[in-house]
Amino acid sequence: MKKGAIFDMDGLLFDTERLYRDSWMIRATELGLEPDPEFPKAVCGSSGELMLEIIRQYYPDIEPEILRDACIERVNECLKAAVPEKPGVHEILSFMKENGVRIAVASSSPIETIQSNLERTGILSFFDVITSGQEVEKGKPEPDIFLLAAQRLELEPEDCYVFEDGSNGIHAGAAAGCTTVMIPDLTEPNEELKNLTAGIYDSLMEAKEAIIRGEI
C-alpha cells in the first residue's frame, strides 16, 4: 500500500461532472451561443489559462471569463441544495485513514468550492491537504497539481495513489509519476488511458478492495 492518496473531486468524490456539463450548455445558450456538445468533455478537469484557452477554441465570440464565471455561478447555486456523493467515498477514506495513509484532494475547482463541498458532506476531517487548480501555473493534464499535493503531503509522487475519473486527470497523475487509478464517470477509458493507469474500477469501493488484494 502507498503512503499517500490524492483524490480528484468532481466526478470522483462527488457526482458533479454532470452538473458542470449541463451548466456549460445552459449558460452558453443564455449568452447567445450555440452549445457544442463536445465542449464539456474538452474542458473537463481543466483550470486556469488552459480552461480559458479551451473556451476560446470552442466559443471565440465571447470573452472566456464571462462563460467560465457564469458556469461556476450556476454550479455553486445548485450545490447549495445538495452535494451528491459517489459510492464508496466514506469507505475508502476511512480505510486509508485507518491504515495511516496521508490523504489529499487535488481539484481544478476553486479552493472555496472544495472546502465547502468537503465540509457539507462531512469528509473534510479525512484530508491532510487541500490543493486547488488556482494554486498552480498549469492545470491538468499537466502534473503540477499532483506534484504540489505530494509535496504538501511530504511524500514522493511515486509513494502516492492518484484517483481520477477523467482524461486530463489521468494524464496529469501519470505525468507526475503517481500510481494512477481510474474510476470512470463521463469519460470511457480508451486504450491510451488504460495504459496510463494501474487499474480501472467501477467505484471507489472496488478500488479499495483491489488495494486490499494487493492489485494496486
C-alpha positions as CSV (number, residue, x, y, z in Angstrom):
1,M,0.0,0.0,0.0
2,K,1.2,3.5,-0.8
3,K,1.9,6.1,1.8
4,G,-0.3,8.8,0.3
5,A,-3.6,9.0,-1.6
6,I,-4.6,12.0,-3.7
7,F,-8.2,12.3,-4.8
8,D,-9.8,14.4,-7.6
9,M,-13.1,15.9,-6.5
10,D,-15.6,16.5,-9.3
11,G,-16.8,13.2,-10.8
12,L,-14.7,11.2,-8.4
13,L,-15.7,12.1,-4.8
14,F,-18.9,13.9,-5.9
15,D,-21.3,13.3,-8.8
16,T,-20.9,16.8,-10.1
17,E,-19.4,16.5,-13.6
18,R,-23.0,16.1,-15.0
19,L,-23.8,19.4,-13.2
20,Y,-20.9,21.1,-14.9
21,R,-21.7,19.6,-18.2
22,D,-25.3,20.9,-18.0
23,S,-24.2,24.3,-16.7
24,W,-21.8,24.8,-19.6
25,M,-24.6,24.1,-22.1
26,I,-27.2,26.2,-20.3
27,R,-25.0,29.2,-19.8
28,A,-23.8,29.1,-23.4
29,T,-27.4,29.2,-24.6
30,E,-28.3,32.0,-22.2
31,L,-25.3,34.0,-23.5
32,G,-26.5,33.6,-27.1
33,L,-24.0,30.9,-28.1
34,E,-24.6,27.7,-30.0
35,P,-23.8,25.0,-27.4
36,D,-21.2,22.5,-28.6
37,P,-21.8,19.1,-27.0
38,E,-18.0,18.3,-27.3
39,F,-17.0,21.3,-25.3
40,P,-17.8,19.9,-21.8
41,K,-15.6,16.9,-22.5
42,A,-12.7,19.0,-23.7
43,V,-12.9,21.4,-20.7
44,C,-13.5,18.7,-18.1
45,G,-10.8,18.8,-15.4
46,S,-9.0,21.9,-16.7
47,S,-8.4,25.1,-14.9
48,G,-6.6,28.5,-15.2
49,E,-5.3,29.6,-18.6
50,L,-5.8,26.2,-20.1
51,M,-9.6,26.4,-19.4
52,L,-9.8,29.8,-20.9
53,E,-7.9,28.7,-24.0
54,I,-10.3,25.8,-24.4
55,I,-13.3,28.2,-24.1
56,R,-11.7,30.4,-26.8
57,Q,-11.3,27.5,-29.1
58,Y,-15.0,26.5,-28.9
59,Y,-16.5,29.9,-28.4
60,P,-14.3,32.6,-29.9
61,D,-17.1,35.2,-30.0
62,I,-17.2,35.7,-26.2
63,E,-14.7,36.7,-23.5
64,P,-13.9,33.3,-21.9
65,E,-14.0,34.7,-18.4
66,I,-17.7,35.5,-18.9
67,L,-18.7,32.0,-19.8
68,R,-16.5,30.5,-17.1
69,D,-17.9,32.7,-14.3
70,A,-21.4,32.1,-15.4
71,C,-21.0,28.3,-15.3
72,I,-19.3,28.4,-11.9
73,E,-22.1,30.6,-10.6
74,R,-24.8,28.1,-11.7
75,V,-22.9,25.2,-10.3
76,N,-22.4,26.8,-6.9
77,E,-26.1,27.7,-6.8
78,C,-27.0,24.1,-7.5
79,L,-24.6,22.8,-4.9
80,K,-26.3,24.8,-2.2
81,A,-29.2,22.4,-2.4
82,A,-27.1,19.2,-2.2
83,V,-23.6,17.8,-2.9
84,P,-24.2,14.3,-4.3
85,E,-21.5,11.8,-3.2
86,K,-20.2,9.0,-5.3
87,P,-20.4,5.4,-4.0
88,G,-17.7,4.3,-1.6
89,V,-16.3,7.7,-0.7
90,H,-16.6,7.3,3.1
91,E,-15.5,3.7,2.9
92,I,-12.2,4.3,1.0
93,L,-11.4,7.4,3.1
94,S,-11.9,5.6,6.3
95,F,-9.8,2.7,5.1
96,M,-7.0,5.0,4.1
97,K,-7.1,6.8,7.5
98,E,-7.2,3.6,9.5
99,N,-4.1,2.4,7.7
100,G,-2.0,5.5,8.2
101,V,-2.2,6.7,4.6
102,R,-2.0,10.5,4.2
103,I,-4.8,11.9,2.2
104,A,-5.1,14.9,-0.2
105,V,-7.7,16.3,-2.5
106,A,-6.4,17.9,-5.8
107,S,-9.2,19.5,-7.7
108,S,-9.3,22.0,-10.5
109,S,-12.2,23.8,-8.7
110,P,-11.7,26.9,-6.6
111,I,-10.5,26.4,-3.1
112,E,-13.7,27.8,-1.6
113,T,-15.8,25.3,-3.5
114,I,-13.6,22.4,-2.5
115,Q,-13.7,23.3,1.2
116,S,-17.5,23.9,1.1
117,N,-18.2,20.5,-0.6
118,L,-15.9,18.6,1.9
119,E,-17.5,20.3,4.9
120,R,-21.1,19.9,3.8
121,T,-20.6,16.1,3.2
122,G,-18.8,15.6,6.5
123,I,-15.5,14.3,5.0
124,L,-13.2,17.4,5.5
125,S,-11.5,15.8,8.5
126,F,-10.2,12.9,6.4
127,F,-8.0,15.2,4.4
128,D,-4.5,16.3,5.5
129,V,-4.1,18.5,2.4
130,I,-6.3,20.5,0.1
131,T,-4.9,21.6,-3.3
132,S,-6.7,23.7,-5.9
133,G,-6.0,24.3,-9.6
134,Q,-5.9,28.0,-8.6
135,E,-2.6,27.4,-6.9
136,V,-0.6,26.1,-9.8
137,E,0.6,27.7,-13.0
138,K,-0.5,24.9,-15.3
139,G,-3.6,22.8,-14.6
140,K,-4.4,19.2,-15.6
141,P,-3.3,17.5,-17.9
142,E,0.0,18.9,-16.6
143,P,1.2,17.2,-13.4
144,D,1.7,20.4,-11.4
145,I,-1.3,20.0,-9.0
146,F,-0.4,16.4,-8.1
147,L,3.2,17.3,-7.6
148,L,2.1,20.1,-5.3
149,A,-0.2,17.8,-3.4
150,A,2.5,15.2,-2.9
151,Q,4.9,17.9,-1.7
152,R,2.4,19.1,0.8
153,L,1.9,15.5,2.0
154,E,5.7,15.4,2.4
155,L,5.9,12.3,0.1
156,E,7.5,11.5,-3.2
157,P,5.0,11.2,-6.1
158,E,5.8,7.5,-6.6
159,D,4.6,6.9,-3.0
160,C,1.1,8.2,-3.8
161,Y,-2.0,6.9,-5.4
162,V,-3.9,9.3,-7.6
163,F,-7.7,8.6,-8.0
164,E,-9.2,10.2,-11.1
165,D,-12.2,9.9,-13.3
166,G,-11.3,11.9,-16.4
167,S,-8.7,12.0,-19.2
168,N,-7.0,15.2,-18.2
169,G,-6.6,14.0,-14.6
170,I,-5.3,10.6,-15.7
171,H,-2.6,12.2,-17.9
172,A,-1.7,14.5,-15.0
173,G,-1.4,11.7,-12.5
174,A,0.7,9.6,-14.8
175,A,2.9,12.5,-15.7
176,A,3.5,13.2,-12.0
177,G,4.8,9.7,-11.5
178,C,2.0,8.6,-9.2
179,T,0.2,5.3,-9.2
180,T,-2.9,6.4,-11.1
181,V,-6.3,4.7,-10.7
182,M,-9.3,5.5,-12.8
183,I,-12.9,5.4,-11.6
184,P,-14.7,6.4,-14.9
185,D,-17.5,8.8,-14.7
186,L,-18.4,10.6,-18.0
187,T,-15.2,9.5,-19.8
188,E,-15.0,6.0,-21.1
189,P,-11.4,4.6,-20.8
190,N,-9.7,4.0,-24.1
191,E,-6.5,2.1,-24.7
192,E,-4.3,5.1,-24.0
193,L,-5.9,5.7,-20.6
194,K,-5.8,2.0,-19.8
195,N,-2.0,2.1,-20.4
196,L,-1.6,5.1,-18.1
197,T,-3.4,3.6,-15.1
198,A,-2.6,0.9,-12.6
199,G,-6.2,-0.1,-12.6
200,I,-9.7,0.9,-13.7
201,Y,-12.6,0.2,-11.4
202,D,-16.3,0.9,-11.4
203,S,-16.3,2.5,-8.0
204,L,-14.1,3.7,-5.1
205,M,-15.4,0.7,-3.2
206,E,-14.0,-1.6,-5.8
207,A,-10.7,0.3,-5.8
208,K,-10.5,-0.2,-2.0
209,E,-11.0,-3.9,-2.4
210,A,-8.3,-4.0,-5.1
211,I,-5.8,-2.3,-2.7
212,I,-6.6,-4.9,0.0
213,R,-6.0,-7.7,-2.5
214,G,-2.6,-6.1,-3.4
215,E,-3.6,-5.4,-7.0
216,I,-2.6,-1.8,-6.9
